[in-house]
Amino acid sequence: MTSEVVENEFEFYSKAEKYWKDVPATVDGMLGGYGHISSIDINSSRKFLQRFLRDGPNRTGTTRALDCGAGIGRITKRLLLPLFKTVDMVDVTEDFLTKAKSYLGEEGRRVRNYFCCGLQDFSPEPNSYDVIWIQWVIGHLTDNHLSDFLRRCRAGLRPNGIVVIKDNMAQEGVIMDDVDSSVCRDLDVVHKIIRRAGLHLLAEERQENFPDEIYHVYTFAMR
């Protein structure tokens, strides 16, 4: 649990904010030097997401999505804007959101809101989103804040909406990264936090074709 590895909560958050302020506002910067895996990541995410957007009585809508920990908008640009009418973005680093406005190009006109906020302090507008996408950012929240944030996300969903987490998974326990001030949890810990938030797991998938030296990456869909 993060309570065992995060000694000072204020320091945990402020150190992460400082780290991201020094990261270049580029795709390579967003992906920690692994910009070359972006297409593999996006293509897998699209396949995962489209299974919920297909026709059927419980089909997830395509009106509005929220990109959490959006950075410069890599996922907004290549995954969400092609599938949804409008997108909102939230990120703690103002420079990234400023860069997003040029990076997204013409399609960026369909981004309604740029929220500059840490997810521990962010509340999605209730009953507003078909998909809330949370990628490579849950490690910057303590267990309690992540559980509370997911609960607020659940309230932010429209009928048949889903919350998606895509993130690194540790082999065992919770591992602290002092460089960017984040944690990496194992699957069991993440499952417990999802349940604690009152969410029900609909699908889970391990990312394939990523470099061997990085953590295993899993995608979860829930509502």
C-alpha positions in Angstrom: 0.0 0.0 0.0 1.2 3.5 -0.7 1.0 4.4 3.0 4.0 2.1 3.5 6.2 3.8 0.8 4.9 7.5 0.8 6.4 9.0 3.9 5.2 12.6 3.3 2.1 13.2 1.2 2.7 16.9 0.5 6.3 16.1 -0.6 5.1 13.2 -2.8 2.8 15.5 -4.8 5.0 18.6 -4.9 8.1 16.6 -6.0 6.1 15.1 -8.9 4.8 18.5 -10.0 8.4 19.8 -10.0 9.6 16.8 -12.0 7.0 17.3 -14.7 7.8 21.0 -15.0 11.3 20.1 -16.2 10.1 17.5 -18.8 10.1 18.6 -22.4 6.6 19.1 -23.9 7.0 16.5 -26.6 5.7 12.9 -27.2 9.1 11.6 -26.1 8.9 13.7 -23.0 5.5 12.4 -22.1 6.7 8.8 -22.6 10.0 9.1 -20.7 12.1 8.6 -23.8 10.0 5.9 -25.2 8.2 8.0 -27.9 8.7 5.2 -30.4 6.1 3.0 -28.6 3.4 5.6 -29.0 1.8 4.0 -32.1 1.8 0.5 -30.6 0.2 1.9 -27.5 -2.5 3.9 -29.4 -3.4 1.0 -31.7 -3.9 -1.4 -28.8 -6.0 1.2 -26.9 -8.2 1.8 -29.9 -8.9 -1.9 -30.3 -9.6 -2.2 -26.6 -12.0 0.8 -26.6 -13.9 -0.1 -29.7 -15.3 -3.2 -28.3 -17.4 -1.0 -26.0 -18.4 1.5 -28.8 -19.9 -1.2 -31.1 -23.6 -1.4 -31.7 -25.8 -3.0 -29.0 -28.2 -2.0 -26.2 -25.4 -1.3 -23.7 -23.1 0.4 -26.2 -20.9 3.2 -24.7 -21.7 6.6 -26.3 -19.2 8.7 -28.3 -20.3 12.2 -27.3 -17.7 13.2 -24.8 -14.5 11.8 -23.3 -12.1 13.0 -20.5 -8.3 12.5 -20.8 -6.8 12.4 -17.3 -3.1 13.1 -17.0 -3.4 14.3 -20.6 0.0 16.0 -20.9 0.3 17.6 -24.4 -2.6 15.6 -25.6 -1.0 12.5 -27.2 -4.0 10.3 -26.3 -6.5 13.1 -27.0 -5.1 13.6 -30.5 -4.7 10.1 -31.7 -7.2 8.0 -29.7 -10.1 10.2 -28.3 -10.7 13.0 -30.9 -11.1 10.5 -33.8 -13.7 8.6 -31.8 -15.6 11.3 -29.7 -17.4 14.5 -30.6 -15.7 16.5 -27.8 -12.9 15.9 -25.3 -11.9 17.5 -22.1 -8.3 17.4 -20.8 -6.9 17.5 -17.3 -3.2 17.8 -16.3 -1.2 19.3 -13.4 1.4 20.9 -15.7 0.2 24.2 -17.3 3.0 24.2 -19.9 1.8 20.9 -21.3 -1.8 22.1 -21.7 -0.5 25.3 -23.4 1.5 23.2 -25.8 -1.5 21.0 -26.5 -3.3 23.8 -28.2 -0.8 23.9 -31.0 0.1 20.1 -30.9 -3.6 19.1 -31.5 -3.9 21.3 -34.6 -7.3 21.9 -36.2 -9.1 19.0 -34.4 -8.2 20.7 -31.1 -11.2 22.9 -31.6 -13.2 20.0 -30.3 -11.4 20.1 -27.0 -13.9 22.0 -24.8 -11.9 22.3 -21.5 -8.3 22.3 -20.5 -8.3 21.8 -16.7 -5.0 22.5 -15.0 -5.3 20.4 -11.8 -3.9 17.4 -9.9 -6.3 14.5 -10.1 -6.4 14.3 -6.3 -8.2 17.7 -6.4 -10.2 17.2 -9.6 -13.9 16.3 -9.8 -15.3 15.3 -13.2 -18.6 17.0 -14.0 -21.4 14.5 -12.9 -23.2 12.5 -15.6 -21.0 14.0 -18.4 -18.6 11.5 -19.9 -19.0 8.4 -22.0 -15.3 7.5 -21.4 -12.9 8.7 -18.8 -9.4 7.6 -19.9 -6.7 7.5 -17.2 -3.2 6.5 -18.5 0.2 6.5 -16.9 -0.9 8.7 -14.1 -2.4 6.6 -11.2 1.1 6.2 -9.7 1.0 9.9 -8.8 -1.9 9.4 -6.5 -1.9 7.8 -3.0 -4.3 4.8 -2.6 -6.9 6.9 -0.8 -6.8 9.7 -3.3 -6.9 7.2 -6.2 -9.9 5.4 -4.7 -11.7 8.8 -4.1 -10.9 10.0 -7.6 -12.3 6.8 -9.2 -15.4 7.2 -7.1 -15.8 10.8 -8.5 -15.2 9.4 -12.0 -18.0 6.9 -11.5 -20.3 9.8 -10.8 -19.0 11.6 -13.9 -20.1 8.8 -16.3 -23.1 9.0 -18.6 -25.4 5.9 -19.0 -23.2 2.9 -20.2 -20.1 5.1 -19.7 -16.8 3.5 -18.7 -13.7 4.4 -16.8 -10.4 3.1 -18.4 -7.1 2.8 -16.6 -4.0 2.0 -18.5 -0.8 1.8 -16.5 2.3 0.0 -15.4 1.9 -2.9 -13.0 4.6 -4.1 -10.6 5.3 -7.9 -10.2 4.6 -7.7 -6.5 3.6 -5.0 -3.9 4.1 -1.3 -4.3 7.4 0.1 -5.7 8.4 3.8 -5.2 10.1 5.7 -7.9 12.0 8.6 -6.3 12.9 10.2 -9.6 9.4 11.2 -10.7 7.8 10.7 -7.2 5.4 8.0 -8.2 4.5 4.4 -7.2 3.9 1.3 -9.2 1.4 -1.1 -7.8 0.8 -4.8 -8.5 -2.5 -6.1 -10.0 -3.8 -7.2 -6.7 -3.5 -3.8 -5.1 -5.1 -2.1 -8.2 -8.0 -4.6 -8.1 -8.6 -3.8 -4.5 -8.6 0.0 -5.1 -11.1 -0.4 -8.0 -13.4 -2.5 -5.8 -13.1 0.1 -3.0 -14.2 2.8 -5.4 -17.4 0.8 -6.0 -16.4 0.1 -9.6 -17.0 -3.2 -11.4 -14.3 -4.6 -13.7 -15.6 -5.2 -17.3 -12.4 -6.1 -19.1 -8.7 -6.4 -18.4 -5.9 -6.8 -20.9 -2.1 -6.9 -20.9 -0.4 -4.7 -23.5 1.7 -6.7 -26.0 4.8 -5.7 -28.1 6.3 -3.3 -25.6 10.0 -3.3 -24.8 11.0 -6.1 -22.4 12.8 -3.8 -20.0 9.8 -1.8 -19.0 7.0 -2.7 -16.5 4.1 -4.8 -17.8 1.3 -2.5 -18.8 -2.4 -3.4 -18.2 -5.6 -1.8 -19.4 -8.8 -2.0 -17.3 -12.3 -1.0 -18.2 -14.9 -0.5 -15.4 -18.1 1.1 -14.5 
